Amino acid sequence: QVQLVESGGLLVQPGGSLRLSCAASGRTFSDYHMAWFRQSPGEEREFVAAISWGGGTTDYADFVKGRFTIFRDNAKSTGYLQMNSLKPEDTAVYYCAARHRSVGFDRSLEYAYWGQGTQVTVSS
């Protein structure tokens, strides 16, 4: 089992920046791809970004390209999502997720482990 705990969600003004963290425990973090998803009230959960187990490959949803950056520190067993130029429509609960690297990196594949989420609110 992999346990994931997100942190860093806050109320921030439009145009502001925020960094989310995802602390992993239970297994060797570097054996797992990780990703960020988000869900707004009344909406389905959507993919935001993913990073491969070693950090060499990333994938972004079109709506965050150029604004968000996903990265990881395997020595600290922590993944991150740096969010810049935030917009009100970025308001959501953000979840991190992980799956074993043997499963593959394709966006369509399911993630086995999920955190509890952290609330990001973008509002003036």
Disulfide bonds with the S-S distance in Angstrom:
Cys22-Cys96 2.06
